[in-house]
């Protein structure tokens, strides 16, 4: 970064950067005297929305990104939604004031540069309707390659295709290890999965004694390719937004175990769309888990809704990647997008 700041402004035309609860990163664009584009990997801007766009979503109808619900439906939810927003805003402002007046650095004292554009990883199949400003471009699912996918490894492909009742795919992502869960929870999950007629592909980091015959475990699995296979009937997930877009792309219902961050909100949005069921992983029992797995597998509405969402998700005038290219070139051509 020091080397970049030491270069002459004419060496650069644009800054594209991911902000995190602060505008201090805009200092780079100010120093280089170039337009600024923000990229957000999550579906919402949260407390930074007003700073980035000049607009703030009504907390009575739009859930904050750390809320436990997708849409605030009750008076309590609306009140708590507002309380979360106010408390997070106060914490952000307090931290910035502390940095500015106790140990200020050059970027703390500089007037923030407003972004020309904000690329947000959202799509209306998951994110409910809400007002957005003209400088916000939705690029939900940009990480997906909609035209080409890699071939599944032969052992996994055979496992999926030789399952007459379909396959359940289970992972909690790359951050949380299944081996870290309490033993009674792991045992409840294993016992329940062993009782379903479907085969199960499970991302698990260790060996399991007395592994059910219908379960295959691996430390890593090609998630998107698995979810695109027509014989996959259910996705058990923690609710990370990238994995949910992959499930929507494949038209697969979801059993959600949201753990932190925006995951509860993400899963609840799909519960409202009748594509998913949500559970608390730390309080599950074998019977409750098995009941919800069978409900998602046997009740056709979940699969039908997932397939409908998949069709809508893929039906776009431009791919997310093409949108990024177009609007980035627009900002470069006009030396900043008018807002």
N, C-alpha and C positions, 0 to 999 in steps of 0.2 A: 504494500500500500504506500509506503514512503517513497518508493521508486516511482510509482504512478503519479503521486502528488508533485514530485520533482520535475516531471516532464512538462513540456509546453502544452497549453490548451489545444493547439492546432493538431496535436497527435491523435486526438479523439473526436468523435462526432456524437456519441451518445453513451449514457450510463444506464445499464440494466442491472438492478440489484434487488435483493429480498430484504425488506425492512422487518424488524422485530420489536414492536412496542416502542419505537422511537424513530424520530426523523433525523437522527445524527448522521445516518448514512447518506443523506442528501448533500452533505458537505462536499462529497467527491464531485458531484455534478456542478456545484457552485464554484469549486476551485478550478475545475476544467472548463467552466463556462459552456456547458452543453446541456441539452434536454435530458430529462430523467424519466425512466419507466420503472415502476415497481412491479414485482412478481410475487404473488401470494400463493403458496401451495395449498392453502385451505379455502373453503367455500365462502368465508365471510371476512370482513375487515375488522370487526369488533370495535374496540375503542379508538382505532386509528381511522375509522371511516370518515369522520368529520374533517380530520386533518388532511386526509388524502383527497377528498372530494368536495368538501364544503357542505356535505349533507349528512344527516344522522337519521337512521331508520327509527321509526316509532317503536319503542320497547313494548308497547301494548299489543303489537301484532307481529313483530320480527324478533325471534329469539336471539339472544347474545350468543357468541360462539362457544362460551363455556357453560351454557345452560344445560340442564338435564333433559330438556324437551325440545322438539323441533318447532312447535308453534305454541305460544303462550295462550292457553284456552281458558284458564280460570283466573279469578282475581288474585289468588295467591301466586300463581305462576307469573302473572304480569308484574306484580309487586316485586317478587324475587328477581325477575329479569331486570327491572330498573335498578334494584339494589346492587346487583352484580356489576352492571354497567357503571354506576356511580362510584362504587368502591374501587374498581379497577382503574377508572380514570383518575381518581384521587391518588392512588398509589403511583401511577405513571408520572403524574405532575410533580408529586413529592420527590420522587427519585431524580427527576430531571433538575429540579431546583437545587437539590443537595449537590449534584454533580456540578451545576453551574456556579454555585457560590462557595463551595468548599475546596474542590480540586478541579477547577475548570481546565479543559483542554480547548484547543483551537476550534474544533467542531462543535463544542458545547456553546460557544459564544456566537456562532455564525447563525444568521437568519436562515431558517430552513427553506429549501427550494420545493415548491409544489410540483408533484409529478405531472408530466404531460398525459400519461396513461397509467392505468393499473390493470395488469392481467390477473384475473382471479380464477382459481381452479373450482369453478362451480358450473352446474348444469341443472336445469329445472326438473329433470327426472328425479333428482335427489333433493335439491334445494327448493323450498316453497317460494311462491311469488313474493317479490319485494321490490320497492322502488330502487333503482340504481342510477347513478349519475352518468352523464354522457362520456366521461373519460374512463369508464370501467368497461373492460372487455372480458366476457366470460369464455374461458378456454377449458372447461371441465373435461377431463379424460385425455388431456394432451399427451400423456405418457403412453397411450395406447397406439399401437400400429394397426390401423383398421384394415389394411390391405394384406399384410403378410405376417404370419406367426411362425415360430420355430416348431419343428417336429417334436412331439413328445418322445422321451426315451422309451425304448421298446418295452421294458418291464412295466412301466407305468401305463403305457398304451394298452398292453395286453390285460393288465389288471382292470382297467376301465371297461374295455370292450367285451370282456368275458364275464361281466357282471349282469345277469339277466334282469335284476331289479334296479339297476342304476348305481350311482356312486355318490357318496357324501364326502365333501372336501372340508378339512378342518385345519385351521391355523390361527394363531394369535399374533401373526406378524413377526417382524425381526427384532422388535424391542423387548417384548416379554417372552421369557422362556417357559414352556409348559412344565418343565421340571421344577420350576420355582413354586408351583401351586401346592397347597397342603395335600397330604396323602389321601385324606378322605374325599376330597373333591376329585382328584385324579381317579380314584377307585370308582366313584359314582359315574364319571364319564365313561370309563372303560367298560363297566358292567352294562351301562345303557347301550353303548354302541355295539356291544356283542349280541344284543337281542334284536337288532333290526335286520331285515333281509338284505338290505343294501350293503355293498362293500364300502369301506371307509379309507380314504387317503388322509393321513394325519401327519402334519409337520411336527415332529417331536425330536428333541435333542439327545435322547438317551435310549437305552433299551428298556423294554417293558416285559416283566415276567408274566407268563400266562396270557400273552397277547391273544385276543380273540382271532379266530381263523379268518374273519371277514375284514380285518384291519391290516393295512400296510403303513408302516411308519418310516419316515425319512427325515434327515436333518434339513434338507432343502428340497423344494418342489417348484416346478415351473407353473406358477399360479395362473397366469392369464391363459396359457394354453390349456390347462386343465379345465378352467371355467368355461372355455369356448367349446368343449366337447359336448355333444348333445346327450350323452349318457350321464352327465353330472346333474343330479337332481336337487342338491342342497349345498349351500356354503355356510359353514360355521365360522364366524369371524369376530374380531375385536372391534370392527367398525372404522378402521382407517379409511380415509377417503379414496385413496388409490385403489385399494382392494374392492371397495364398493362399486367404483366405476367399472372395474373388471367384471364384477358379478352382473351389473346391469348390462354391460356389453354382451355377456353370454346368456342373459335372460335366466338367471338362477336365483331362486328365493334364498333368504338369509336368516340364520339364527344368530342374533347378535349378543356378544358379551362385551359391551363397552367398558373400557377401563379408565380412561382419563382424557383430558383435553376436549376436543370437539366430537369425540366418538359417540357419546350419549346422544348428542343432538343429531348426528348423522343417522344413527340407527333409528331414532324416534321418527325422523322424517320418512323412513321406509316403512316403519310400522303404520304410520298414518296413510301411506299409499297401499297398505295391505300386501306388501312384498316381504315383510320381515316380522319376526317376533323377537322381543328383547328380554334378556335375563341378566340377573346379577350373578356373576360366576362364583363369588365368594359365599353365596347362600344357596346354591343349587343342591338339589337332591337327585338321586337316580331317577325316581318316578317323575318328578317335574321335568327334568331334562328329556327323558324318554317321551313323555307326553307331547312336548313341544316339537321334538324332532319328527314324531309321527304325524302331528298336525300339519306341519309344513310339507311333509312328503305325500300325505293322503288327500289333503284338501286342495282341489285343483285351482282354486282361486288365486293362491299364491304364485303358482307357476304361470298361470295365464296373465296375471298382472305383471310378473317379471318379464315375460315375453313381449307384452305390449310396451313396457318401458324400454326394452332393448330396441324395438323398432323405432321408437321416437328418438332415442339416444343417437342412433346411427343416421337418422334422416336430417341432415344438415346441408345448407347451401354451400358451406365451406368447412373444411376440417379445422380443428383447433390450431394445428400447426400452420395452416394457410392463413388463418386470422392473425396469428402472431407475426408472420412475415409481412402481411399487408399493412397492419397498423404500425409496425416498427419502421417500415419504409415510409409510411405516411409522416410519422414524426420526424424522420430524417429529412424528408423532402421539404417539409414546412418549418423545420427547425423548432419543433414543438407543436403538439396538437392543440388547436383551440378548444376551450372547454366552456 
